[in-house]
């Protein structure tokens, strides 16, 4: 009778699988491989440090999906999140991606794909949300350009939101956000497309506060379906 039959496979200590940084081997040998569960990282001891395979550093700088976020929504069927991928619900009047900003990153890319609006002429607006769950509703400034058959420029000072594009079907684009977690002004720019417009916007939120979440909502109507992902540029 094998050991797994006597005590159960789930009770066995799995070689090389550890819970957290504190549980790493005290005297590793060069080339030793471990899997760390709290960060879902495969790591190799290179003789000096634990590093991600084929990388000279443990946490190489670069763009990575933020998987720690949660989501809340209002209206319709609730939005959901799995492994960092937010799926917009049915007829949502707002979707808030919670705890997506933190000290690991200063710069972020918010990527939206195939989000449908109920009103063809509506715009998707964004607000920064603090750790207490309060959305900032003043001091947004932006300027932009959007193109259809004609070209139009729009400007705004002391707005209540940032604005990007949204129309009836297949909204997609990215929003770059800089320094939201730091206690300094936050900056953004974005390029978005839908079935009617190409829009390019940029601006700032002039309040020097720290924000951890991002609220998105159509200025009229609702949004349904599609996905939202938050990526961070790792600082170190």
Helices and strands as residue ranges (DSSP letters): H 3-7, G 9-11, E 17-18, G 21-23, E 33-36, E 41-45, E 50-52, E 63-65, E 70-74, E 80-82, E 85-87, E 94-98, E 105-117, E 123-129, E 140-147, E 151-159, E 162-165, E 171-178, E 184-193, E 198-209, E 213-218, E 223-224, E 227-234
